[in-house]
């Protein structure tokens, strides 16, 4: 009987309307943008005569703009509709990724990545609510699909960046523009018109949602966790000393493990341990891995193994956090998602630049030690705020 239930759940997860797969495909391409530049960071630094901390601003501008704009995507989406918000976001990504490929200075490239972040914010925060709205099988399965797209995009991004980067560091930027154009056409023709919500979202509604202690606790923990996430993602290419192909394969393995655990392992650990306990265990595990990489930073094999194992931990954290945050405040899911995602991305934005500065000022291991400490602080925030999480601790 249990096997029949599992088979039924897997079938309903995969048997989705074409519109869901169109949006999921676009999500994969969108999330490619996060890890796309990883394998080409050293090449960009060399050819545009930039330091590691300057190059890390490619992540900072992208994530910072994404985070702040996410606070207001609900306001925009409630006025022009979800489908048009997705399409406008895709257009921004297409234009600014293509412009990024034409950059002649590091400052130009940083600016174009910021413009890319506007499109990313409009698309990502709206995509989750659209997938939840048009999928079948319940919101939990829709979130798993979304996180799977995130993991697949993050894993394929470095692989694509590594392959195209061997031709030129400009190649990955033009590649994303082409793929996003395909995604734009898919959503245009496969996603049916969606009715605008009757209630218009206020301009600062997503910001105001942080007054609810449960959402604020989850967002604060995600802010700190994402700091460690992007120390690992944005800084590690500089300590591995691999070429574009090598970096692409390492982070492909990292992202693939992230995608697999987000779909298959996260629901199991969430169900068995509940939200709070599973997050505490996973946060602690991630902090230990970061600390271990810091201890053995000069051992490339250890760093590579640590990165890939961390991917599995991060996949589970992402899914558990995203599922839990939907019930953390008495507001609409789209508002909770925008508010949480905004804070989460801002946490990721400051990490790459700080990691670069720490490495230049102290040692190559310092960013990992700081990242581990910050992730542990996120775990402490969860424990201190556990009384505000009583409605989501059951893991349902």
Backbone torsions as a table, in degrees:
resi	resn	phi	psi	omega
1	UNK	NA	-42.2	179.7
2	UNK	-63.9	-39.1	179.4
3	UNK	-63.2	-37.1	178.8
4	UNK	-65.3	-39.1	179.7
5	UNK	-66.2	-42.7	179.4
6	UNK	-62.5	-44.4	179.8
7	UNK	-62.0	-40.1	178.7
8	UNK	-64.0	-41.0	179.9
9	UNK	-64.8	-42.6	179.8
10	UNK	-65.1	-39.0	-180.0
11	UNK	-64.3	-44.4	-178.4
12	UNK	-69.0	-27.9	178.3
13	UNK	-66.7	-40.5	-175.3
14	UNK	-90.0	-24.3	-178.4
15	UNK	-87.3	86.4	-175.3
16	UNK	-122.4	158.2	175.6
17	UNK	-61.3	156.1	179.9
18	UNK	-58.2	-33.1	-179.5
19	UNK	-60.2	-37.8	179.1
20	UNK	-63.1	-43.7	-178.6
21	UNK	-70.1	-31.9	176.6
22	UNK	-64.0	-45.8	179.5
23	UNK	-68.2	-39.9	179.4
24	UNK	-62.7	-40.2	177.6
25	UNK	-61.5	-44.9	178.6
26	UNK	-63.5	-34.4	176.6
27	UNK	-62.5	-42.6	179.1
28	UNK	-57.6	-47.3	-178.9
29	UNK	-65.8	-40.5	-179.1
30	UNK	-62.2	-45.2	-179.0
31	UNK	-72.5	-16.6	172.0
32	UNK	-57.6	-32.4	-176.9
33	UNK	-61.6	-24.7	-178.8
34	UNK	-69.5	-48.7	-176.2
35	UNK	-99.0	-2.1	-175.3
36	UNK	-56.6	-41.9	-173.6
37	UNK	-83.7	-7.2	-178.0
38	UNK	-52.1	-54.0	-175.8
39	UNK	-69.2	-17.3	-175.6
40	UNK	-106.0	5.5	179.4
41	UNK	-58.5	-49.4	178.5
42	UNK	-61.1	-38.0	-179.9
43	UNK	-66.4	-40.7	178.0
44	UNK	-63.9	-43.4	179.3
45	UNK	-59.2	-41.6	-177.8
46	UNK	-70.6	-47.5	-172.2
47	UNK	-80.7	-25.3	177.3
48	UNK	-103.8	10.8	175.0
49	UNK	53.5	54.9	-178.0
50	UNK	-122.0	152.5	176.6
51	UNK	-82.7	163.9	177.5
52	UNK	-55.7	-39.7	179.8
53	UNK	-67.4	-34.5	176.5
54	UNK	-67.6	-44.6	-179.9
55	UNK	-64.8	-33.6	179.7
56	UNK	-63.3	-19.6	178.1
57	UNK	-67.0	-13.7	173.0
58	UNK	-63.1	-35.9	173.6
59	UNK	-75.7	-43.2	-174.4
60	UNK	-62.3	-48.5	-178.7
61	UNK	-64.2	-41.4	-179.2
62	UNK	-62.4	-50.2	-175.6
63	UNK	-75.1	-36.0	-179.1
64	UNK	-65.7	-46.5	177.6
65	UNK	-64.4	-43.2	177.4
66	UNK	-55.5	-47.5	-177.5
67	UNK	-62.1	-49.5	-176.9
68	UNK	-67.6	-39.3	-179.9
69	UNK	-67.6	-30.4	-179.6
70	UNK	-60.2	-28.9	177.5
71	UNK	-59.4	-24.1	-171.3
72	UNK	-117.3	7.4	179.9
73	UNK	-68.1	-31.8	177.5
74	UNK	-63.8	-40.8	177.1
75	UNK	-59.2	-44.5	-178.9
76	UNK	-70.2	-47.0	-176.2
77	UNK	-62.9	-36.0	-178.3
78	UNK	-71.7	-12.3	-179.7
79	UNK	-104.1	-35.3	-179.6
80	UNK	-108.3	-5.8	179.0
81	UNK	92.7	153.2	-175.5
82	UNK	-64.2	-42.3	-176.8
83	UNK	-63.6	-44.9	-179.7
84	UNK	-67.4	-32.2	176.4
85	UNK	-63.7	-42.5	176.5
86	UNK	-60.7	-46.3	-176.3
87	UNK	-66.5	-41.8	178.2
88	UNK	-63.7	-41.2	177.7
89	UNK	-60.8	-42.5	179.0
90	UNK	-64.1	-39.3	179.0
91	UNK	-62.3	-43.0	177.0
92	UNK	-58.8	-44.9	-178.7
93	UNK	-63.4	-44.6	-179.7
94	UNK	-58.8	-49.0	-176.2
95	UNK	-65.0	-48.9	-172.7
96	UNK	-79.3	-27.4	173.8
97	UNK	-68.9	-39.2	176.6
98	UNK	-65.0	-42.4	177.3
99	UNK	-62.4	-36.5	177.9
100	UNK	-58.3	-36.6	178.9
101	UNK	-68.3	-15.6	-179.7
102	UNK	-97.9	0.2	-173.5
103	UNK	-62.2	144.1	176.7
104	UNK	-113.6	-10.4	177.5
105	UNK	-135.3	160.1	-179.9
106	UNK	-65.9	-34.5	179.8
107	UNK	-66.2	-39.1	175.8
108	UNK	-60.6	-45.6	-177.2
109	UNK	-64.7	-39.7	177.0
110	UNK	-61.0	-43.4	179.3
111	UNK	-63.9	-43.0	179.9
112	UNK	-67.6	-32.9	175.5
113	UNK	-65.5	-33.0	175.2
114	UNK	-64.2	-43.3	176.2
115	UNK	-61.8	-39.1	174.8
116	UNK	-58.4	-37.5	-179.7
117	UNK	-62.7	-32.4	177.0
118	UNK	-60.6	-49.3	179.1
119	UNK	-63.5	-38.3	179.8
120	UNK	-61.7	-42.4	179.9
121	UNK	-63.8	-47.7	-179.9
122	UNK	-60.2	-40.4	-175.8
123	UNK	-76.4	-52.8	-170.9
124	UNK	-62.2	-49.6	-175.9
125	UNK	-67.1	-31.6	178.8
126	UNK	-78.7	-34.7	-176.9
127	UNK	-60.2	-41.2	-179.4
128	UNK	-61.2	-47.3	-178.7
129	UNK	-66.8	-33.6	178.1
130	UNK	-67.6	-45.2	179.1
131	UNK	-61.2	-42.9	177.7
132	UNK	-62.6	-37.6	-176.0
133	UNK	-73.4	-34.5	-174.2
134	UNK	-106.9	-3.9	-179.6
135	UNK	-82.4	168.2	174.9
136	UNK	-117.9	150.4	177.9
137	UNK	104.2	3.4	176.1
138	UNK	99.5	161.6	-174.9
139	UNK	-68.2	-31.9	-179.0
140	UNK	-61.4	-43.0	179.4
141	UNK	-68.9	-36.1	178.2
142	UNK	-63.7	-40.0	179.0
143	UNK	-65.8	-38.2	177.4
144	UNK	-62.1	-41.9	177.1
145	UNK	-61.5	-43.2	179.9
146	UNK	-62.5	-45.7	-179.8
147	UNK	-68.7	-31.8	175.7
148	UNK	-65.3	-41.2	176.6
149	UNK	-63.3	-40.2	177.4
150	UNK	-59.5	-49.7	-178.8
151	UNK	-63.8	-41.8	179.7
152	UNK	-65.0	-42.1	179.2
153	UNK	-63.7	-43.5	-180.0
154	UNK	-65.8	-33.8	-179.2
155	UNK	-76.8	-41.3	-178.3
156	UNK	-73.9	-29.6	-179.0
157	UNK	-53.3	-54.7	178.5
158	UNK	-63.2	-35.1	179.4
159	UNK	-64.2	-46.6	177.8
160	UNK	-64.7	-43.2	179.1
161	UNK	-61.0	-38.9	179.5
162	UNK	-67.9	-42.0	-179.0
163	UNK	-67.8	-51.1	-179.8
164	UNK	-70.1	-29.0	-178.7
165	UNK	-68.1	-22.4	177.1
166	UNK	-69.4	-24.0	175.8
167	UNK	-79.7	-51.6	177.7
168	UNK	-166.6	149.6	176.8
169	UNK	-64.7	-17.7	179.4
170	UNK	-76.7	-22.8	-174.8
171	UNK	-55.5	-46.9	-179.3
172	UNK	-60.0	-34.2	-179.9
173	UNK	-67.0	-44.2	178.0
174	UNK	-68.2	-34.3	179.3
175	UNK	-62.7	-43.5	178.3
176	UNK	-63.6	-39.3	179.4
177	UNK	-59.2	-42.6	179.8
178	UNK	-66.8	-46.1	-179.4
179	UNK	-64.0	-38.1	179.0
180	UNK	-68.8	-30.1	175.1
181	UNK	-64.6	-40.0	175.9
182	UNK	-63.3	-43.4	178.1
183	UNK	-62.3	-38.8	178.4
184	UNK	-59.5	-45.1	179.3
185	UNK	-66.3	-39.3	-180.0
186	UNK	-62.0	-45.8	-179.2
187	UNK	-70.3	-37.6	179.4
188	UNK	-57.0	-43.3	-173.1
189	UNK	-98.3	-20.3	-174.4
190	UNK	-105.2	-22.3	178.2
191	UNK	-92.9	117.2	-178.6
192	UNK	-67.5	160.0	176.6
193	UNK	-56.1	137.0	-178.6
194	UNK	-112.4	133.8	-177.4
195	UNK	-66.2	136.4	176.3
196	UNK	-66.5	143.2	178.0
197	UNK	-63.7	143.3	179.9
198	UNK	-66.5	-34.1	179.4
199	UNK	-92.9	125.3	177.1
200	UNK	-82.3	132.7	179.1
201	UNK	-77.2	133.4	178.4
202	UNK	-72.0	157.4	-173.5
203	UNK	-58.2	-44.0	-176.9
204	UNK	-103.6	20.8	-175.3
205	UNK	-64.0	-41.5	180.0
206	UNK	-66.6	-35.7	175.9
207	UNK	-65.9	-43.7	-179.0
208	UNK	-64.6	-25.4	-179.4
209	UNK	-64.1	-20.0	180.0
210	UNK	-71.1	-5.0	176.2
211	UNK	-70.6	-19.4	177.6
212	UNK	-80.0	122.8	-170.3
213	UNK	-61.6	-34.1	179.6
214	UNK	-64.0	-46.9	178.7
215	UNK	-66.8	-40.4	179.3
216	UNK	-63.3	-39.7	177.9
217	UNK	-62.4	-47.8	-179.6
218	UNK	-64.4	-42.5	-179.1
219	UNK	-66.0	-39.9	179.7
220	UNK	-65.1	-42.6	178.0
221	UNK	-63.9	-40.5	179.5
222	UNK	-66.7	-36.3	176.2
223	UNK	-56.4	-47.7	-176.7
224	UNK	-74.2	-39.1	177.0
225	UNK	-63.0	-41.8	-178.6
226	UNK	-66.5	-24.9	173.9
227	UNK	-60.0	-50.1	178.5
228	UNK	-64.1	-37.5	178.9
229	UNK	-56.6	-46.8	-175.4
230	UNK	-87.1	-14.7	166.3
231	UNK	-64.0	-45.8	179.4
232	UNK	-63.6	-46.1	-172.9
233	UNK	-74.7	-45.2	-170.8
234	UNK	-90.5	-27.1	-175.7
235	UNK	-94.3	-31.9	-174.1
236	UNK	-56.4	-35.4	179.0
237	UNK	-55.4	-26.2	-177.0
238	UNK	-81.1	-16.5	179.1
239	UNK	-101.9	-13.1	-178.9
240	UNK	-80.5	-29.7	179.7
241	UNK	54.4	45.8	176.5
242	UNK	-109.3	161.6	175.7
243	UNK	-79.7	-178.7	-175.7
244	UNK	-58.3	-42.1	179.0
245	UNK	-62.1	-48.3	-178.1
246	UNK	-59.8	-47.5	178.9
247	UNK	-62.9	-39.3	179.3
248	UNK	-60.5	-43.3	-178.9
249	UNK	-69.4	-40.1	179.0
250	UNK	-60.0	-49.6	-176.4
251	UNK	-79.1	-17.8	169.5
252	UNK	-66.6	-45.1	176.9
253	UNK	-61.4	-41.9	177.5
254	UNK	-59.1	-50.6	-177.1
255	UNK	-70.5	-33.4	178.9
256	UNK	-66.1	-43.1	176.9
257	UNK	-63.8	-38.5	176.8
258	UNK	-59.9	-44.8	-179.0
259	UNK	-65.2	-43.7	-177.1
260	UNK	-64.3	-47.6	-177.8
261	UNK	-70.0	-30.2	179.4
262	UNK	-65.4	-30.8	-179.1
263	UNK	-89.9	-45.7	-170.1
264	UNK	-99.7	-37.1	-174.7
265	UNK	-90.7	-37.7	-175.6
266	UNK	-58.4	-47.1	179.6
267	UNK	-61.0	-32.6	-179.2
268	UNK	-68.6	-51.8	-178.7
269	UNK	-66.5	-34.1	178.0
270	UNK	-64.3	-43.1	-178.3
271	UNK	-69.2	-39.5	-175.4
272	UNK	-78.0	-38.3	-173.9
273	UNK	-105.1	-18.9	-173.7
274	UNK	84.5	169.6	-173.2
275	UNK	-63.8	-55.6	-172.3
276	UNK	-64.5	-49.9	-176.5
277	UNK	-63.2	-43.4	-179.2
278	UNK	-63.9	-40.2	179.1
279	UNK	-67.1	-40.2	178.6
280	UNK	-62.1	-45.7	179.2
281	UNK	-62.6	-44.0	-176.8
282	UNK	-70.6	-41.0	176.7
283	UNK	-60.1	-45.8	-179.2
284	UNK	-62.5	-40.3	179.8
285	UNK	-63.5	-42.9	179.5
286	UNK	-64.2	-41.4	179.2
287	UNK	-62.4	-40.5	178.6
288	UNK	-62.5	-41.8	179.5
289	UNK	-64.1	-45.2	178.1
290	UNK	-59.8	-43.6	179.3
291	UNK	-63.0	-42.2	179.3
292	UNK	-62.5	-41.0	176.9
293	UNK	-63.5	-37.0	177.4
294	UNK	-62.5	-39.9	-179.8
295	UNK	-66.4	-39.5	-175.2
296	UNK	-113.3	39.4	-177.4
297	UNK	-59.1	-31.9	-177.4
298	UNK	-80.4	-7.4	179.5
299	UNK	-99.9	101.2	-172.2
300	UNK	-59.2	-41.9	-178.6
301	UNK	-62.1	-42.2	179.1
302	UNK	-64.0	-42.7	179.7
303	UNK	-62.4	-44.3	179.6
304	UNK	-62.1	-46.9	178.6
305	UNK	-61.5	-41.1	178.7
306	UNK	-62.8	-41.8	179.5
307	UNK	-61.9	-46.8	-176.9
308	UNK	-68.3	-42.5	177.4
309	UNK	-63.0	-40.2	177.9
310	UNK	-59.4	-35.0	177.8
311	UNK	-55.1	-42.3	178.3
312	UNK	-63.4	-40.1	177.9
313	UNK	-65.9	-43.5	-176.7
314	UNK	-66.1	-36.1	177.8
315	UNK	-60.0	-42.9	179.3
316	UNK	-68.9	-41.6	179.0
317	UNK	-60.7	-46.1	-177.9
318	UNK	-56.7	-47.5	-176.8
319	UNK	-67.8	-44.9	-179.1
320	UNK	-63.9	-44.0	178.8
321	UNK	-61.7	-48.3	-176.3
322	UNK	-64.9	-40.0	178.0
323	UNK	-65.3	-44.2	-176.5
324	UNK	-67.8	-37.3	-173.6
325	UNK	-65.9	-24.4	-179.8
326	UNK	-62.8	-26.8	-180.0
327	UNK	-111.3	19.8	-173.7
328	UNK	-90.4	-6.4	-179.4
329	UNK	-152.9	148.5	-180.0
330	UNK	-79.1	57.3	177.9
331	UNK	-131.6	168.1	178.2
332	UNK	-61.6	149.3	-176.9
333	UNK	-59.1	-38.4	-179.1
334	UNK	-63.9	-36.1	178.5
335	UNK	-69.5	-45.5	178.8
336	UNK	-60.8	-41.8	-179.8
337	UNK	-64.3	-44.9	-179.6
338	UNK	-63.1	-44.4	-177.8
339	UNK	-64.1	-48.9	179.7
340	UNK	-63.2	-46.2	-177.4
341	UNK	-64.4	-37.3	179.4
342	UNK	-60.8	-49.6	-179.7
343	UNK	-64.0	-40.6	-179.1
344	UNK	-61.7	-45.2	-178.7
345	UNK	-69.0	-35.7	178.2
346	UNK	-63.6	-37.8	175.6
347	UNK	-60.5	-40.2	177.5
348	UNK	-69.2	-28.8	-175.3
349	UNK	-66.1	-38.1	-174.4
350	UNK	-80.9	-19.6	-173.7
351	UNK	-64.9	-48.7	-175.5
352	UNK	-59.9	-43.1	-178.8
353	UNK	-67.4	-44.6	178.9
354	UNK	-61.7	-40.0	179.2
355	UNK	-61.3	-43.5	178.8
356	UNK	-62.8	-43.5	179.7
357	UNK	-65.1	-43.2	179.7
358	UNK	-61.7	-41.7	-179.8
359	UNK	-66.1	-39.0	-179.8
360	UNK	-72.2	-30.3	-176.4
361	UNK	-90.1	-29.2	-175.9
362	UNK	-123.7	-108.3	-179.5
363	UNK	-127.8	169.0	179.5
364	UNK	-65.8	-21.4	-178.7
365	UNK	-84.9	-22.3	-172.5
366	UNK	-55.1	-44.8	-179.7
367	UNK	-57.8	-34.9	180.0
368	UNK	-70.7	-39.3	177.8
369	UNK	-63.8	-44.5	179.0
370	UNK	-64.5	-42.2	178.1
371	UNK	-59.2	-42.5	178.8
372	UNK	-62.3	-43.2	-179.8
373	UNK	-64.2	-40.3	-179.5
374	UNK	-67.0	-40.9	177.7
375	UNK	-63.8	-40.6	176.2
376	UNK	-62.7	-35.8	175.7
377	UNK	-62.8	-38.9	175.8
378	UNK	-61.0	-40.5	176.9
379	UNK	-62.1	-40.7	178.9
380	UNK	-65.0	-39.0	177.2
381	UNK	-58.8	-42.4	178.3
382	UNK	-62.1	-43.9	-179.0
383	UNK	-66.9	-41.5	179.6
384	UNK	-66.8	-31.9	-178.2
385	UNK	-98.1	16.7	-173.5
386	UNK	-63.3	-28.0	178.9
387	UNK	-66.8	-20.0	178.3
388	UNK	-88.7	-3.1	-175.3
389	UNK	-111.1	16.2	-175.1
390	UNK	-61.1	-29.1	-177.2
391	UNK	-77.8	-12.8	-175.5
392	UNK	-122.7	7.5	-175.2
393	UNK	-80.0	-14.5	-175.8
394	UNK	-72.8	-20.3	179.5
395	UNK	85.5	19.6	179.5
396	UNK	-106.1	NA	NA
